[in-house]
Amino acid sequence: FGSTRQFASLFDVKNDPGDDIIIDFTNSRVMDHSAIEAINDLADKYGAAGKKVHLRHLSKNCGDMLAKLHKGGLPPYEIIESDPGTDPVYDVAVRIITGNPGTN
């Protein structure tokens, strides 16, 4: 995402209609851990409001990282709908190296 704040501003937990919220990442790429946490925080808010969040077209790596945030298993309100035929394949950046390569 361009920014986690911008991502969160796309949703209105209290007023979004229905009990099942679908977030489709077809045209998005989760770049780093802050984006994983933004997705998780949003799902937690929907869960607290009694709604389920269906996450579509996340990479397997993203799903694994979301599960790790919950000690290996997602809460019942956070559902990853995987489709190996259409889900993207990429890893989320876990560390960014700054400065000049080769210097300590």
ABEGO torsion letter per residue (X at the ends): XABAAAAAAABBAAABBEABBBBBAAABBBABAAAAAAAAAAAAAAAAAGBBBBBBGBBAAAAAAAAAAAGGBBBAABBBBBBAAABBBBBBBABBBBEBBGBX
